[in-house]
Amino acid sequence: MSIQNHFCLMCGTRMVPEKLEGRLREQCPACGWIYYQQVKLSAAVLIEEDGRILLFQRAHEPWKGTWNLPAGYVEVDETPAQAAVREVREETGLEVSITRLLGNYFFDDDPRGNGLLVLFSGQPVGGELRQSAETLAFNTFPPGALPEPLCGAAHDRIIREWAEGAFA
Ligand SMILES: [Zn+2]
């Protein structure tokens, strides 16, 4: 955990590490403000058609070139389901209807920070599949022929669980 080079959001003073409530946290020596690190919230949609899963190849780091589900961070004024629908629209051109909440996946392998991925299933209800600036390629895959490498941040776990029939 990085605890250096941060400045207080309240007064701009350089924060210092302090052992607080049994954890090392950053605290402002001037005003006492404490920075509580929290997990980032993201949402993803599993879109399955004719037994095949829709996946995209990432155009950007981290995990550039790996395959993942349409997904992204939840903005502060939207629900995870709203974020999921928005991300699918932005990354794929498809309009989806959320059908089920499939689960929540904690991940600690993302260089941008630990997070919780809320996974939904979705069904295309409009739009048109197209490449976006965020994707190098897209395709659908059957359980026995997944692409490699798969993206981290829980995408790899989810895609393999899907291939094993976990969401059937
Ligand atoms: Zn301060």
Residues whose N, C-alpha, C, O or C-beta is under 5 A from the ligand:
A	BS01	ZN	C8 M10 C11 G12 T13 C28 A30 C31 G32 W33
